[in-house]
Amino acid sequence: MRPEDWAQEMELREREAGIAEKQLQALRSGPGYSHCKDCGEEIEKERRAIKGVKRCIFCQERYERDFNRCHR
Ligand SMILES: [Zn+2]
C-alpha cells in the first residue's frame, strides 16, 4: 500500500470512529432510552422523560403483564 493510500485509510477510520462516538454520546445523552428495548420503536417524549424507561408503552404493558404472570 502506498503511503498516501495508507493516510487516506487512516483518515477514513478516524472519521468512522468519530461518527460512532457521536452516536454513542447521543444514546447516552438522554435521561432514558430513545428507542424501545423490545421493538425498537421510538419511545414517546413524555415517557422518555421518566428515568429508567426502556420500552414503549405497548411493550412496557406487555412486559409487566408477563412479569406478573411469571411471578405469582
Ligand atoms: Zn416497544
N, CA, C, O and the ligand as a Tripos MOL2 file, in Angstrom:
@<TRIPOS>MOLECULE
protein
  289   287    73     0     0
PROTEIN
NO_CHARGES

@<TRIPOS>ATOM
      1 N           0.8450   -1.2090    0.0000 N.3       1 MET1
      2 CA          0.0000    0.0000    0.0000 C.3       1 MET1
      3 C           0.8760    1.2520    0.0000 C.2       1 MET1
      4 O           1.8490    1.3440    0.7490 O.2       1 MET1
      5 N           0.5190    2.2050   -0.8430 N.am      2 ARG2
      6 CA          1.3010    3.4480   -0.8950 C.3       2 ARG2
      7 C           1.0210    4.2860    0.3480 C.2       2 ARG2
      8 O          -0.0590    4.2110    0.9340 O.2       2 ARG2
      9 N           2.0180    5.0920    0.7430 N.am      3 PRO3
     10 CA          1.8300    5.8910    1.9710 C.3       3 PRO3
     11 C           0.5900    6.7800    1.9060 C.2       3 PRO3
     12 O          -0.1090    6.9580    2.9030 O.2       3 PRO3
     13 N           0.3230    7.3390    0.7120 N.am      4 GLU4
     14 CA         -0.8320    8.2440    0.6220 C.3       4 GLU4
     15 C          -2.1520    7.4810    0.7570 C.2       4 GLU4
     16 O          -3.1400    8.0050    1.2720 O.2       4 GLU4
     17 N          -2.1460    6.2300    0.2810 N.am      5 ASP5
     18 CA         -3.3450    5.4120    0.4610 C.3       5 ASP5
     19 C          -3.5500    5.0830    1.9290 C.2       5 ASP5
     20 O          -4.6650    5.0840    2.4520 O.2       5 ASP5
     21 N          -2.4320    4.8040    2.5640 N.am      6 TRP6
     22 CA         -2.4630    4.4740    3.9920 C.3       6 TRP6
     23 C          -3.0260    5.6350    4.8020 C.2       6 TRP6
     24 O          -3.8510    5.4550    5.6980 O.2       6 TRP6
     25 N          -2.5460    6.8540    4.4520 N.am      7 ALA7
     26 CA         -3.0120    8.0480    5.1530 C.3       7 ALA7
     27 C          -4.5230    8.2240    4.9620 C.2       7 ALA7
     28 O          -5.2480    8.5880    5.8880 O.2       7 ALA7
     29 N          -4.9640    7.9570    3.7510 N.am      8 GLN8
     30 CA         -6.3870    8.0990    3.4410 C.3       8 GLN8
     31 C          -7.2060    7.0800    4.2370 C.2       8 GLN8
     32 O          -8.2780    7.3780    4.7630 O.2       8 GLN8
     33 N          -6.6610    5.8830    4.3000 N.am      9 GLU9
     34 CA         -7.3140    4.8070    5.0380 C.3       9 GLU9
     35 C          -7.4600    5.1620    6.5190 C.2       9 GLU9
     36 O          -8.5060    4.9520    7.1330 O.2       9 GLU9
     37 N          -6.3720    5.7060    7.0660 N.am     10 MET10
     38 CA         -6.3980    6.0930    8.4790 C.3      10 MET10
     39 C          -7.4140    7.1980    8.7230 C.2      10 MET10
     40 O          -8.1340    7.1990    9.7220 O.2      10 MET10
     41 N          -7.4530    8.1390    7.7850 N.am     11 GLU11
     42 CA         -8.3730    9.2560    7.9350 C.3      11 GLU11
     43 C          -9.8100    8.7710    7.9260 C.2      11 GLU11
     44 O         -10.6450    9.2280    8.7060 O.2      11 GLU11
     45 N         -10.0800    7.8380    7.0310 N.am     12 LEU12
     46 CA        -11.4140    7.2700    6.9200 C.3      12 LEU12
     47 C         -11.8090    6.5720    8.2100 C.2      12 LEU12
     48 O         -12.9330    6.7190    8.6890 O.2      12 LEU12
     49 N         -10.8860    5.8190    8.7620 N.am     13 ARG13
     50 CA        -11.1680    5.0950   10.0070 C.3      13 ARG13
     51 C         -11.4070    6.0400   11.1610 C.2      13 ARG13
     52 O         -12.2840    5.8230   11.9970 O.2      13 ARG13
     53 N         -10.5990    7.1070   11.1910 N.am     14 GLU14
     54 CA        -10.7780    8.0760   12.2640 C.3      14 GLU14
     55 C         -12.1370    8.7500   12.1660 C.2      14 GLU14
     56 O         -12.7950    9.0070   13.1740 O.2      14 GLU14
     57 N         -12.5470    9.0330   10.9300 N.am     15 ARG15
     58 CA        -13.8420    9.6650   10.7290 C.3      15 ARG15
     59 C         -14.9620    8.7230   11.1990 C.2      15 ARG15
     60 O         -15.9010    9.1390   11.8780 O.2      15 ARG15
     61 N         -14.8340    7.4570   10.8230 N.am     16 GLU16
     62 CA        -15.8520    6.4840   11.2270 C.3      16 GLU16
     63 C         -15.9070    6.3390   12.7460 C.2      16 GLU16
     64 O         -16.9840    6.2330   13.3330 O.2      16 GLU16
     65 N         -14.7580    6.3350   13.3580 N.am     17 ALA17
     66 CA        -14.7000    6.2390   14.8160 C.3      17 ALA17
     67 C         -15.3710    7.4490   15.4510 C.2      17 ALA17
     68 O         -16.0620    7.3310   16.4630 O.2      17 ALA17
     69 N         -15.1570    8.6100   14.8480 N.am     18 GLY18
     70 CA        -15.7660    9.8330   15.3490 C.3      18 GLY18
     71 C         -17.2840    9.7830   15.2650 C.2      18 GLY18
     72 O         -17.9810   10.2290   16.1770 O.2      18 GLY18
     73 N         -17.7880    9.2380   14.1700 N.am     19 ILE19
     74 CA        -19.2350    9.1230   13.9910 C.3      19 ILE19
     75 C         -19.8140    8.1620   15.0320 C.2      19 ILE19
     76 O         -20.8470    8.4390   15.6410 O.2      19 ILE19
     77 N         -19.1410    7.0410   15.2230 N.am     20 ALA20
     78 CA        -19.6030    6.0660   16.2060 C.3      20 ALA20
     79 C         -19.6360    6.6750   17.6030 C.2      20 ALA20
     80 O         -20.5520    6.4280   18.3860 O.2      20 ALA20
     81 N         -18.6300    7.4630   17.8900 N.am     21 GLU21
     82 CA        -18.5530    8.1070   19.2060 C.3      21 GLU21
     83 C         -19.7180    9.0760   19.3970 C.2      21 GLU21
     84 O         -20.3200    9.1370   20.4690 O.2      21 GLU21
     85 N         -20.0280    9.8360   18.3380 N.am     22 LYS22
     86 CA        -21.1470   10.7820   18.4130 C.3      22 LYS22
     87 C         -22.4550   10.0490   18.6380 C.2      22 LYS22
     88 O         -23.3030   10.4930   19.4120 O.2      22 LYS22
     89 N         -22.6140    8.9120   17.9510 N.am     23 GLN23
     90 CA        -23.8470    8.1390   18.1080 C.3      23 GLN23
     91 C         -23.9750    7.6170   19.5320 C.2      23 GLN23
     92 O         -25.0640    7.5970   20.1040 O.2      23 GLN23
     93 N         -22.8620    7.2000   20.0870 N.am     24 LEU24
     94 CA        -22.8550    6.7310   21.4770 C.3      24 LEU24
     95 C         -23.2480    7.8530   22.4270 C.2      24 LEU24
     96 O         -24.0350    7.6600   23.3530 O.2      24 LEU24
     97 N         -22.6850    9.0200   22.1790 N.am     25 GLN25
     98 CA        -22.9980   10.1710   23.0230 C.3      25 GLN25
     99 C         -24.4710   10.5160   22.9380 C.2      25 GLN25
    100 O         -25.0950   10.8530   23.9450 O.2      25 GLN25
    101 N         -25.0320   10.4340   21.7340 N.am     26 ALA26
    102 CA        -26.4510   10.7260   21.5560 C.3      26 ALA26
    103 C         -27.2910    9.7350   22.3360 C.2      26 ALA26
    104 O         -28.3140   10.0920   22.9200 O.2      26 ALA26
    105 N         -26.8510    8.4880   22.3390 N.am     27 LEU27
    106 CA        -27.5710    7.4580   23.0830 C.3      27 LEU27
    107 C         -27.5180    7.7210   24.5770 C.2      27 LEU27
    108 O         -28.4930    7.5090   25.2990 O.2      27 LEU27
    109 N         -26.3690    8.1830   25.0230 N.am     28 ARG28
    110 CA        -26.1840    8.3870   26.4600 C.3      28 ARG28
    111 C         -26.7730    9.7000   26.9500 C.2      28 ARG28
    112 O         -27.0370    9.8650   28.1410 O.2      28 ARG28
    113 N         -26.9780   10.6360   26.0240 N.am     29 SER29
    114 CA        -27.3230   11.9870   26.4380 C.3      29 SER29
    115 C         -28.6820   12.0830   27.1200 C.2      29 SER29
    116 O         -28.8470   12.8540   28.0650 O.2      29 SER29
    117 N         -29.6610   11.3060   26.6490 N.am     30 GLY30
    118 CA        -31.0000   11.3970   27.2190 C.3      30 GLY30
    119 C         -31.0790   10.7590   28.5870 C.2      30 GLY30
    120 O         -30.2260    9.9470   28.9470 O.2      30 GLY30
    121 N         -32.1050   11.1220   29.3620 N.am     31 PRO31
    122 CA        -32.2730   10.5140   30.6740 C.3      31 PRO31
    123 C         -32.6860    9.0460   30.5620 C.2      31 PRO31
    124 O         -32.3700    8.2290   31.4260 O.2      31 PRO31
    125 N         -33.3920    8.7340   29.4900 N.am     32 GLY32
    126 CA        -33.8070    7.3570   29.2770 C.3      32 GLY32
    127 C         -33.4390    6.8920   27.8910 C.2      32 GLY32
    128 O         -32.6820    7.5590   27.1850 O.2      32 GLY32
    129 N         -33.9620    5.7640   27.5010 N.am     33 TYR33
    130 CA        -33.7290    5.2500   26.1590 C.3      33 TYR33
    131 C         -34.5760    6.0480   25.1750 C.2      33 TYR33
    132 O         -35.6960    6.4520   25.4900 O.2      33 TYR33
    133 N         -34.0340    6.2690   23.9850 N.am     34 SER34
    134 CA        -34.8240    6.9900   22.9840 C.3      34 SER34
    135 C         -35.6680    6.0170   22.1810 C.2      34 SER34
    136 O         -36.6880    6.3830   21.5980 O.2      34 SER34
    137 N         -35.2160    4.7640   22.1620 N.am     35 HIS35
    138 CA        -35.9510    3.7560   21.4110 C.3      35 HIS35
    139 C         -36.2270    2.5430   22.2810 C.2      35 HIS35
    140 O         -35.4380    2.1820   23.1540 O.2      35 HIS35
    141 N         -37.3550    1.9340   22.0200 N.am     36 CYS36
    142 CA        -37.8020    0.7890   22.8020 C.3      36 CYS36
    143 C         -36.8050   -0.3650   22.7190 C.2      36 CYS36
    144 O         -36.3230   -0.7350   21.6490 O.2      36 CYS36
    145 N         -36.5230   -0.9110   23.8920 N.am     37 LYS37
    146 CA        -35.5900   -2.0220   24.0230 C.3      37 LYS37
    147 C         -36.1160   -3.2650   23.2960 C.2      37 LYS37
    148 O         -35.3370   -4.0660   22.7790 O.2      37 LYS37
    149 N         -37.4160   -3.4140   23.2630 N.am     38 ASP38
    150 CA        -38.0100   -4.6310   22.7190 C.3      38 ASP38
    151 C         -38.3380   -4.5400   21.2360 C.2      38 ASP38
    152 O         -37.9540   -5.4170   20.4620 O.2      38 ASP38
    153 N         -39.0400   -3.4920   20.8340 N.am     39 CYS39
    154 CA        -39.4850   -3.4300   19.4450 C.3      39 CYS39
    155 C         -38.7040   -2.4110   18.6260 C.2      39 CYS39
    156 O         -38.8290   -2.3880   17.4020 O.2      39 CYS39
    157 N         -37.8980   -1.5640   19.2770 N.am     40 GLY40
    158 CA        -37.0840   -0.6060   18.5530 C.3      40 GLY40
    159 C         -37.8210    0.6410   18.1010 C.2      40 GLY40
    160 O         -37.2530    1.5090   17.4380 O.2      40 GLY40
    161 N         -39.0950    0.7180   18.4680 N.am     41 GLU41
    162 CA        -39.8580    1.9180   18.1200 C.3      41 GLU41
    163 C         -39.4100    3.0720   19.0090 C.2      41 GLU41
    164 O         -38.9270    2.8740   20.1240 O.2      41 GLU41
    165 N         -39.5840    4.2710   18.4890 N.am     42 GLU42
    166 CA        -39.2060    5.4300   19.2720 C.3      42 GLU42
    167 C         -40.1420    5.5560   20.4790 C.2      42 GLU42
    168 O         -41.3570    5.3910   20.3630 O.2      42 GLU42
    169 N         -39.5540    5.8480   21.6200 N.am     43 ILE43
    170 CA        -40.3580    5.9980   22.8310 C.3      43 ILE43
    171 C         -40.9280    7.4120   22.8730 C.2      43 ILE43
    172 O         -40.2520    8.3800   22.5250 O.2      43 ILE43
    173 N         -42.1780    7.5150   23.3040 N.am     44 GLU44
    174 CA        -42.8380    8.8080   23.3880 C.3      44 GLU44
    175 C         -42.0270    9.7570   24.2730 C.2      44 GLU44
    176 O         -41.4530    9.3530   25.2850 O.2      44 GLU44
    177 N         -41.9970   11.0190   23.8680 N.am     45 LYS45
    178 CA        -41.1890   12.0070   24.5650 C.3      45 LYS45
    179 C         -41.5610   12.0980   26.0440 C.2      45 LYS45
    180 O         -40.6960   12.2440   26.9080 O.2      45 LYS45
    181 N         -42.8520   12.0090   26.3160 N.am     46 GLU46
    182 CA        -43.3230   12.1170   27.6930 C.3      46 GLU46
    183 C         -42.7930   10.9600   28.5390 C.2      46 GLU46
    184 O         -42.4280   11.1310   29.7020 O.2      46 GLU46
    185 N         -42.7620    9.7910   27.9250 N.am     47 ARG47
    186 CA        -42.2640    8.6130   28.6480 C.3      47 ARG47
    187 C         -40.7590    8.6710   28.8140 C.2      47 ARG47
    188 O         -40.2130    8.2430   29.8310 O.2      47 ARG47
    189 N         -40.0910    9.2110   27.7900 N.am     48 ARG48
    190 CA        -38.6330    9.2550   27.8160 C.3      48 ARG48
    191 C         -38.1150   10.0920   28.9810 C.2      48 ARG48
    192 O         -37.0170    9.8710   29.4910 O.2      48 ARG48
    193 N         -38.9420   11.0640   29.3890 N.am     49 ALA49
    194 CA        -38.5540   11.9420   30.4860 C.3      49 ALA49
    195 C         -38.5110   11.1850   31.8050 C.2      49 ALA49
    196 O         -37.8640   11.6140   32.7600 O.2      49 ALA49
    197 N         -39.2090   10.0530   31.8460 N.am     50 ILE50
    198 CA        -39.2080    9.2410   33.0720 C.3      50 ILE50
    199 C         -37.9110    8.4520   33.1330 C.2      50 ILE50
    200 O         -37.5570    7.7460   32.1890 O.2      50 ILE50
    201 N         -37.2250    8.5750   34.2220 N.am     51 LYS51
    202 CA        -35.9380    7.9160   34.3600 C.3      51 LYS51
    203 C         -36.1110    6.3950   34.3550 C.2      51 LYS51
    204 O         -36.9990    5.8530   35.0140 O.2      51 LYS51
    205 N         -35.2560    5.7320   33.6090 N.am     52 GLY52
    206 CA        -35.2600    4.2740   33.6060 C.3      52 GLY52
    207 C         -36.2240    3.6400   32.6220 C.2      52 GLY52
    208 O         -36.3370    2.4150   32.5620 O.2      52 GLY52
    209 N         -36.9260    4.4730   31.8440 N.am     53 VAL53
    210 CA        -37.8420    3.9150   30.8490 C.3      53 VAL53
    211 C         -37.0440    3.3130   29.6960 C.2      53 VAL53
    212 O         -36.1990    3.9810   29.1010 O.2      53 VAL53
    213 N         -37.3130    2.0670   29.3910 N.am     54 LYS54
    214 CA        -36.5640    1.3900   28.3370 C.3      54 LYS54
    215 C         -37.4720    0.8950   27.2310 C.2      54 LYS54
    216 O         -37.0040    0.4760   26.1720 O.2      54 LYS54
    217 N         -38.7730    0.9430   27.4780 N.am     55 ARG55
    218 CA        -39.7080    0.3790   26.5000 C.3      55 ARG55
    219 C         -40.8060    1.3700   26.1560 C.2      55 ARG55
    220 O         -41.1310    2.2610   26.9400 O.2      55 ARG55
    221 N         -41.3670    1.1960   24.9710 N.am     56 CYS56
    222 CA        -42.5340    1.9860   24.6100 C.3      56 CYS56
    223 C         -43.7080    1.5020   25.4530 C.2      56 CYS56
    224 O         -43.6350    0.4600   26.1040 O.2      56 CYS56
    225 N         -44.7710    2.2630   25.4300 N.am     57 ILE57
    226 CA        -45.8980    1.9630   26.3220 C.3      57 ILE57
    227 C         -46.4790    0.5720   26.0650 C.2      57 ILE57
    228 O         -46.8970   -0.1080   27.0030 O.2      57 ILE57
    229 N         -46.5080    0.1510   24.8130 N.am     58 PHE58
    230 CA        -47.0820   -1.1610   24.4830 C.3      58 PHE58
    231 C         -46.2330   -2.2870   25.0570 C.2      58 PHE58
    232 O         -46.7450   -3.2210   25.6740 O.2      58 PHE58
    233 N         -44.9230   -2.1780   24.8410 N.am     59 CYS59
    234 CA        -44.0250   -3.2280   25.3160 C.3      59 CYS59
    235 C         -43.9520   -3.2190   26.8310 C.2      59 CYS59
    236 O         -43.8250   -4.2730   27.4550 O.2      59 CYS59
    237 N         -44.0310   -2.0330   27.4290 N.am     60 GLN60
    238 CA        -43.9930   -1.9370   28.8850 C.3      60 GLN60
    239 C         -45.1940   -2.6540   29.4910 C.2      60 GLN60
    240 O         -45.0660   -3.3810   30.4750 O.2      60 GLN60
    241 N         -46.3560   -2.4420   28.8940 N.am     61 GLU61
    242 CA        -47.5720   -3.0960   29.3920 C.3      61 GLU61
    243 C         -47.4630   -4.6050   29.2390 C.2      61 GLU61
    244 O         -47.8150   -5.3690   30.1380 O.2      61 GLU61
    245 N         -46.9670   -5.0100   28.0810 N.am     62 ARG62
    246 CA        -46.8210   -6.4380   27.8220 C.3      62 ARG62
    247 C         -45.8100   -7.0460   28.8010 C.2      62 ARG62
    248 O         -46.0110   -8.1300   29.3480 O.2      62 ARG62
    249 N         -44.7310   -6.3110   28.9960 N.am     63 TYR63
    250 CA        -43.6740   -6.7650   29.8990 C.3      63 TYR63
    251 C         -44.2150   -6.9410   31.3160 C.2      63 TYR63
    252 O         -43.9560   -7.9530   31.9670 O.2      63 TYR63
    253 N         -44.9590   -5.9580   31.7810 N.am     64 GLU64
    254 CA        -45.4990   -6.0170   33.1390 C.3      64 GLU64
    255 C         -46.5190   -7.1460   33.2770 C.2      64 GLU64
    256 O         -46.6000   -7.8060   34.3130 O.2      64 GLU64
    257 N         -47.2890   -7.3510   32.2210 N.am     65 ARG65
    258 CA        -48.2740   -8.4310   32.2310 C.3      65 ARG65
    259 C         -47.5570   -9.7900   32.3300 C.2      65 ARG65
    260 O         -47.9320  -10.6540   33.1230 O.2      65 ARG65
    261 N         -46.5240   -9.9480   31.5060 N.am     66 ASP66
    262 CA        -45.7610  -11.1950   31.5280 C.3      66 ASP66
    263 C         -45.0660  -11.3710   32.8730 C.2      66 ASP66
    264 O         -45.0170  -12.4710   33.4230 O.2      66 ASP66
    265 N         -44.5400  -10.2880   33.3820 N.am     67 PHE67
    266 CA        -43.8210  -10.3330   34.6620 C.3      67 PHE67
    267 C         -44.7600  -10.7950   35.7660 C.2      67 PHE67
    268 O         -44.4140  -11.6660   36.5650 O.2      67 PHE67
    269 N         -45.9430  -10.2080   35.8030 N.am     68 ASN68
    270 CA        -46.9110  -10.5600   36.8450 C.3      68 ASN68
    271 C         -47.3510  -12.0210   36.7030 C.2      68 ASN68
    272 O         -47.5770  -12.7220   37.6890 O.2      68 ASN68
    273 N         -47.4630  -12.4530   35.4510 N.am     69 ARG69
    274 CA        -47.8940  -13.8130   35.2240 C.3      69 ARG69
    275 C         -46.8390  -14.8130   35.7140 C.2      69 ARG69
    276 O         -47.1630  -15.8650   36.2650 O.2      69 ARG69
    277 N         -45.5800  -14.4560   35.5000 N.am     70 CYS70
    278 CA        -44.4910  -15.3720   35.8430 C.3      70 CYS70
    279 C         -44.1690  -15.3530   37.3320 C.2      70 CYS70
    280 O         -43.6340  -16.3230   37.8700 O.2      70 CYS70
    281 N         -44.4940  -14.2510   37.9930 N.am     71 HIS71
    282 CA        -44.0250  -14.1050   39.3670 C.3      71 HIS71
    283 C         -45.1540  -14.1250   40.3840 C.2      71 HIS71
    284 O         -45.1090  -13.4510   41.4120 O.2      71 HIS71
    285 N         -46.1560  -14.9100   40.0680 N.am     72 ARG72
    286 CA        -47.2280  -15.0140   41.0280 C.3      72 ARG72
    287 C         -47.2130  -16.3680   41.6990 C.2      72 ARG72
    288 O         -48.0570  -16.6430   42.5520 O.2      72 ARG72
    289 ZN        -41.8570   -1.3400   22.1010 Zn       73 ZN73
@<TRIPOS>BOND
     1     1     2 1
     2     2     3 1
     3     3     4 2
     4     3     5 am
     5     5     6 1
     6     6     7 1
     7     7     8 2
     8     7     9 am
     9     9    10 1
    10    10    11 1
    11    11    12 2
    12    11    13 am
    13    13    14 1
    14    14    15 1
    15    15    16 2
    16    15    17 am
    17    17    18 1
    18    18    19 1
    19    19    20 2
    20    19    21 am
    21    21    22 1
    22    22    23 1
    23    23    24 2
    24    23    25 am
    25    25    26 1
    26    26    27 1
    27    27    28 2
    28    27    29 am
    29    29    30 1
    30    30    31 1
    31    31    32 2
    32    31    33 am
    33    33    34 1
    34    34    35 1
    35    35    36 2
    36    35    37 am
    37    37    38 1
    38    38    39 1
    39    39    40 2
    40    39    41 am
    41    41    42 1
    42    42    43 1
    43    43    44 2
    44    43    45 am
    45    45    46 1
    46    46    47 1
    47    47    48 2
    48    47    49 am
    49    49    50 1
    50    50    51 1
    51    51    52 2
    52    51    53 am
    53    53    54 1
    54    54    55 1
    55    55    56 2
    56    55    57 am
    57    57    58 1
    58    58    59 1
    59    59    60 2
    60    59    61 am
    61    61    62 1
    62    62    63 1
    63    63    64 2
    64    63    65 am
    65    65    66 1
    66    66    67 1
    67    67    68 2
    68    67    69 am
    69    69    70 1
    70    70    71 1
    71    71    72 2
    72    71    73 am
    73    73    74 1
    74    74    75 1
    75    75    76 2
    76    75    77 am
    77    77    78 1
    78    78    79 1
    79    79    80 2
    80    79    81 am
    81    81    82 1
    82    82    83 1
    83    83    84 2
    84    83    85 am
    85    85    86 1
    86    86    87 1
    87    87    88 2
    88    87    89 am
    89    89    90 1
    90    90    91 1
    91    91    92 2
    92    91    93 am
    93    93    94 1
    94    94    95 1
    95    95    96 2
    96    95    97 am
    97    97    98 1
    98    98    99 1
    99    99   100 2
   100    99   101 am
   101   101   102 1
   102   102   103 1
   103   103   104 2
   104   103   105 am
   105   105   106 1
   106   106   107 1
   107   107   108 2
   108   107   109 am
   109   109   110 1
   110   110   111 1
   111   111   112 2
   112   111   113 am
   113   113   114 1
   114   114   115 1
   115   115   116 2
   116   115   117 am
   117   117   118 1
   118   118   119 1
   119   119   120 2
   120   119   121 am
   121   121   122 1
   122   122   123 1
   123   123   124 2
   124   123   125 am
   125   125   126 1
   126   126   127 1
   127   127   128 2
   128   127   129 am
   129   129   130 1
   130   130   131 1
   131   131   132 2
   132   131   133 am
   133   133   134 1
   134   134   135 1
   135   135   136 2
   136   135   137 am
   137   137   138 1
   138   138   139 1
   139   139   140 2
   140   139   141 am
   141   141   142 1
   142   142   143 1
   143   143   144 2
   144   143   145 am
   145   145   146 1
   146   146   147 1
   147   147   148 2
   148   147   149 am
   149   149   150 1
   150   150   151 1
   151   151   152 2
   152   151   153 am
   153   153   154 1
   154   154   155 1
   155   155   156 2
   156   155   157 am
   157   157   158 1
   158   158   159 1
   159   159   160 2
   160   159   161 am
   161   161   162 1
   162   162   163 1
   163   163   164 2
   164   163   165 am
   165   165   166 1
   166   166   167 1
   167   167   168 2
   168   167   169 am
   169   169   170 1
   170   170   171 1
   171   171   172 2
   172   171   173 am
   173   173   174 1
   174   174   175 1
   175   175   176 2
   176   175   177 am
   177   177   178 1
   178   178   179 1
   179   179   180 2
   180   179   181 am
   181   181   182 1
   182   182   183 1
   183   183   184 2
   184   183   185 am
   185   185   186 1
   186   186   187 1
   187   187   188 2
   188   187   189 am
   189   189   190 1
   190   190   191 1
   191   191   192 2
   192   191   193 am
   193   193   194 1
   194   194   195 1
   195   195   196 2
   196   195   197 am
   197   197   198 1
   198   198   199 1
   199   199   200 2
   200   199   201 am
   201   201   202 1
   202   202   203 1
   203   203   204 2
   204   203   205 am
   205   205   206 1
   206   206   207 1
   207   207   208 2
   208   207   209 am
   209   209   210 1
   210   210   211 1
   211   211   212 2
   212   211   213 am
   213   213   214 1
   214   214   215 1
   215   215   216 2
   216   215   217 am
   217   217   218 1
   218   218   219 1
   219   219   220 2
   220   219   221 am
   221   221   222 1
   222   222   223 1
   223   223   224 2
   224   223   225 am
   225   225   226 1
   226   226   227 1
   227   227   228 2
   228   227   229 am
   229   229   230 1
   230   230   231 1
   231   231   232 2
   232   231   233 am
   233   233   234 1
   234   234   235 1
   235   235   236 2
   236   235   237 am
   237   237   238 1
   238   238   239 1
   239   239   240 2
   240   239   241 am
   241   241   242 1
   242   242   243 1
   243   243   244 2
   244   243   245 am
   245   245   246 1
   246   246   247 1
   247   247   248 2
   248   247   249 am
   249   249   250 1
   250   250   251 1
   251   251   252 2
   252   251   253 am
   253   253   254 1
   254   254   255 1
   255   255   256 2
   256   255   257 am
   257   257   258 1
   258   258   259 1
   259   259   260 2
   260   259   261 am
   261   261   262 1
   262   262   263 1
   263   263   264 2
   264   263   265 am
   265   265   266 1
   266   266   267 1
   267   267   268 2
   268   267   269 am
   269   269   270 1
   270   270   271 1
   271   271   272 2
   272   271   273 am
   273   273   274 1
   274   274   275 1
   275   275   276 2
   276   275   277 am
   277   277   278 1
   278   278   279 1
   279   279   280 2
   280   279   281 am
   281   281   282 1
   282   282   283 1
   283   283   284 2
   284   283   285 am
   285   285   286 1
   286   286   287 1
   287   287   288 2
@<TRIPOS>SUBSTRUCTURE
     1 MET1         2 RESIDUE 1 A MET
     2 ARG2         6 RESIDUE 1 A ARG
     3 PRO3        10 RESIDUE 1 A PRO
     4 GLU4        14 RESIDUE 1 A GLU
     5 ASP5        18 RESIDUE 1 A ASP
     6 TRP6        22 RESIDUE 1 A TRP
     7 ALA7        26 RESIDUE 1 A ALA
     8 GLN8        30 RESIDUE 1 A GLN
     9 GLU9        34 RESIDUE 1 A GLU
    10 MET10       38 RESIDUE 1 A MET
    11 GLU11       42 RESIDUE 1 A GLU
    12 LEU12       46 RESIDUE 1 A LEU
    13 ARG13       50 RESIDUE 1 A ARG
    14 GLU14       54 RESIDUE 1 A GLU
    15 ARG15       58 RESIDUE 1 A ARG
    16 GLU16       62 RESIDUE 1 A GLU
    17 ALA17       66 RESIDUE 1 A ALA
    18 GLY18       70 RESIDUE 1 A GLY
    19 ILE19       74 RESIDUE 1 A ILE
    20 ALA20       78 RESIDUE 1 A ALA
    21 GLU21       82 RESIDUE 1 A GLU
    22 LYS22       86 RESIDUE 1 A LYS
    23 GLN23       90 RESIDUE 1 A GLN
    24 LEU24       94 RESIDUE 1 A LEU
    25 GLN25       98 RESIDUE 1 A GLN
    26 ALA26      102 RESIDUE 1 A ALA
    27 LEU27      106 RESIDUE 1 A LEU
    28 ARG28      110 RESIDUE 1 A ARG
    29 SER29      114 RESIDUE 1 A SER
    30 GLY30      118 RESIDUE 1 A GLY
    31 PRO31      122 RESIDUE 1 A PRO
    32 GLY32      126 RESIDUE 1 A GLY
    33 TYR33      130 RESIDUE 1 A TYR
    34 SER34      134 RESIDUE 1 A SER
    35 HIS35      138 RESIDUE 1 A HIS
    36 CYS36      142 RESIDUE 1 A CYS
    37 LYS37      146 RESIDUE 1 A LYS
    38 ASP38      150 RESIDUE 1 A ASP
    39 CYS39      154 RESIDUE 1 A CYS
    40 GLY40      158 RESIDUE 1 A GLY
    41 GLU41      162 RESIDUE 1 A GLU
    42 GLU42      166 RESIDUE 1 A GLU
    43 ILE43      170 RESIDUE 1 A ILE
    44 GLU44      174 RESIDUE 1 A GLU
    45 LYS45      178 RESIDUE 1 A LYS
    46 GLU46      182 RESIDUE 1 A GLU
    47 ARG47      186 RESIDUE 1 A ARG
    48 ARG48      190 RESIDUE 1 A ARG
    49 ALA49      194 RESIDUE 1 A ALA
    50 ILE50      198 RESIDUE 1 A ILE
    51 LYS51      202 RESIDUE 1 A LYS
    52 GLY52      206 RESIDUE 1 A GLY
    53 VAL53      210 RESIDUE 1 A VAL
    54 LYS54      214 RESIDUE 1 A LYS
    55 ARG55      218 RESIDUE 1 A ARG
    56 CYS56      222 RESIDUE 1 A CYS
    57 ILE57      226 RESIDUE 1 A ILE
    58 PHE58      230 RESIDUE 1 A PHE
    59 CYS59      234 RESIDUE 1 A CYS
    60 GLN60      238 RESIDUE 1 A GLN
    61 GLU61      242 RESIDUE 1 A GLU
    62 ARG62      246 RESIDUE 1 A ARG
    63 TYR63      250 RESIDUE 1 A TYR
    64 GLU64      254 RESIDUE 1 A GLU
    65 ARG65      258 RESIDUE 1 A ARG
    66 ASP66      262 RESIDUE 1 A ASP
    67 PHE67      266 RESIDUE 1 A PHE
    68 ASN68      270 RESIDUE 1 A ASN
    69 ARG69      274 RESIDUE 1 A ARG
    70 CYS70      278 RESIDUE 1 A CYS
    71 HIS71      282 RESIDUE 1 A HIS
    72 ARG72      286 RESIDUE 1 A ARG
    73 ZN73       289 GROUP 0 **** ****
